[in-house]
């Protein structure tokens, strides 16, 4: 009987530890994705602010113009929703060499709770990375060439305001987008960028 009780206790301890570890990984995944998604929304909002100035689009469409602090605060919120918190100096940092975030969390609950002796101060730690991948490219079309011809006689005619027309040259996931300043049909954040967990 004692052996059976010990075996049952061991199974419980292993199961408790595994559950806590899985919870830590879930929290890390959610926090990393939350940071990357926040950055993605920042990028779209910033792009919309310069929507009529195509020369300023590339930094936003390439995923380079976002603030880290708001994104990491969002990561902390989602870690807390999964009973964890950002942990250590690497709690939430931008990725090196690509756009996205690396997140490390520690569970609020201990590995064995109050049931397993010696585990009351042991917490599970897990890490995750989420990347932001641009789905759009922009290349302004070449302006049409002026047809050659003689100069008109007399004084130059007064300039007349011209309609800028739609902005062309934006492609997302292989599809062209025409940005009409008068009737804009604008891509959503998910059209501009893919957010995913990295291996």
C-alpha positions in Angstrom: 0.0 0.0 0.0 2.8 2.4 0.9 4.5 1.7 -2.4 1.3 2.4 -4.3 0.8 5.7 -2.5 4.4 6.7 -3.2 4.0 5.8 -6.9 0.8 7.8 -7.0 2.6 10.8 -5.4 5.4 10.6 -8.0 2.9 10.5 -10.8 1.1 13.5 -9.3 4.4 15.4 -8.9 5.5 14.8 -12.5 2.0 15.7 -13.8 2.0 18.9 -11.7 5.4 19.9 -13.0 4.5 19.2 -16.6 1.3 21.2 -16.3 3.2 24.2 -14.9 5.8 23.9 -17.6 3.1 23.8 -20.3 1.5 26.8 -18.8 4.7 28.7 -18.9 5.2 27.9 -22.6 1.6 28.9 -23.4 2.2 32.2 -21.5 5.4 32.9 -23.4 3.8 32.1 -26.8 0.9 34.4 -26.1 3.1 37.2 -24.8 5.4 37.1 -27.8 2.5 37.1 -30.3 0.9 40.0 -28.4 4.1 42.1 -28.7 4.4 41.4 -32.4 0.8 42.1 -33.0 1.0 45.4 -31.2 4.0 46.4 -33.3 2.1 45.4 -36.4 -0.8 47.7 -35.5 1.7 50.5 -34.8 3.2 50.0 -38.2 -0.2 50.3 -40.0 -1.2 53.3 -38.0 2.1 55.0 -38.8 1.7 54.1 -42.5 -1.8 55.6 -42.5 -0.3 58.9 -41.1 1.9 59.2 -44.2 -0.5 57.6 -46.7 -0.4 60.6 -49.1 3.4 60.7 -49.0 4.5 57.4 -50.7 8.2 58.3 -50.3 7.8 57.6 -46.6 6.1 54.2 -47.0 9.1 51.9 -47.1 10.2 52.1 -43.5 6.7 51.2 -42.4 6.1 48.5 -45.0 9.4 46.9 -44.2 8.4 46.7 -40.5 11.0 49.0 -39.1 9.0 51.9 -37.5 7.5 50.7 -34.3 8.1 51.4 -30.6 9.3 48.6 -28.4 7.9 49.8 -25.0 4.2 49.7 -25.9 4.6 46.3 -27.5 6.4 44.9 -24.5 3.7 46.3 -22.2 1.2 44.4 -24.3 3.3 41.3 -23.8 3.2 41.7 -20.1 -0.6 42.0 -20.1 -0.9 38.7 -22.0 1.7 37.0 -19.8 -0.4 38.0 -16.7 -3.6 36.6 -18.3 -1.8 33.2 -18.4 -0.6 33.4 -14.7 3.0 34.5 -15.6 5.1 37.6 -15.8 8.0 38.8 -17.9 11.2 37.5 -16.4 14.8 38.9 -16.3 16.7 41.2 -18.7 15.4 39.2 -21.6 11.8 39.5 -20.6 10.9 41.3 -23.8 13.5 42.3 -26.4 13.4 43.0 -30.1 14.9 40.2 -32.3 18.3 40.7 -33.7 18.4 40.6 -37.5 14.7 40.4 -38.1 11.6 42.2 -36.9 9.8 40.7 -33.9 10.3 40.0 -30.3 11.8 37.4 -28.0 9.9 36.9 -24.7 10.8 35.1 -21.5 8.3 34.5 -18.8 8.2 32.9 -15.3 5.0 31.4 -13.9 3.4 32.9 -10.9 2.6 29.5 -9.5 5.3 27.2 -8.4 6.1 23.8 -10.0 4.6 21.8 -7.2 2.4 24.3 -5.5 2.1 23.7 -1.8 1.7 20.0 -2.1 5.2 18.8 -3.1 7.9 19.6 -0.5 10.9 21.6 -1.8 9.1 23.1 -4.8 7.4 26.1 -3.1 10.1 28.4 -4.6 10.5 26.7 -7.9 8.8 28.4 -10.9 8.7 27.3 -14.5 10.5 29.5 -17.1 9.8 29.5 -20.8 10.7 31.6 -23.9 9.2 32.2 -27.2 9.9 34.3 -30.3 7.4 35.9 -32.7 8.4 37.5 -36.0 6.8 40.2 -38.1 7.0 39.4 -41.8 6.1 42.1 -44.4 3.6 41.0 -47.1 3.7 44.1 -49.2 6.2 45.9 -51.4 6.0 49.3 -52.9 7.6 50.7 -56.1 6.4 54.0 -57.4 5.6 53.7 -61.2 7.8 55.7 -63.5 6.2 59.0 -64.6 5.0 59.1 -68.2 7.5 60.7 -70.6 6.6 64.1 -71.9 5.9 64.0 -75.7 8.4 66.1 -77.7 6.9 69.1 -79.4 7.5 72.8 -80.1 7.2 75.3 -77.4 3.8 77.1 -77.4 4.1 80.7 -78.6 3.3 83.6 -76.2 3.4 83.7 -72.4 3.1 80.5 -70.4 -0.5 79.6 -69.6 -1.5 79.9 -65.9 -1.0 76.6 -64.0 -4.2 74.7 -63.2 -4.6 72.5 -60.2 -4.2 68.8 -61.1 -5.9 65.8 -59.7 -3.2 63.6 -58.1 -5.1 60.5 -58.9 -4.7 57.1 -57.2 -1.4 56.0 -55.8 -0.1 52.9 -57.7 2.7 50.5 -57.0 1.6 48.8 -53.8 1.5 45.0 -54.0 0.4 42.8 -51.1 0.6 39.0 -51.3 0.9 39.2 -55.0 -2.2 41.5 -55.4 -2.1 45.1 -56.5 -3.6 47.8 -54.2 -4.8 51.1 -55.7 -4.8 53.8 -53.0 -7.4 56.4 -54.1 -7.1 59.5 -51.9 -10.8 60.3 -52.5 -12.2 56.8 -51.9 -9.4 54.9 -50.1 -9.7 51.1 -49.8 -6.8 50.4 -47.4 -5.2 47.2 -46.4 -5.7 45.9 -42.9 -2.8 45.2 -40.6 -3.1 41.5 -41.4 -2.9 42.3 -45.1 0.4 44.2 -44.5 2.2 41.8 -42.2 2.2 38.2 -41.1 2.8 37.6 -37.4 3.9 34.1 -36.4 5.9 32.2 -33.8 9.4 31.4 -34.8 10.9 27.9 -34.4 
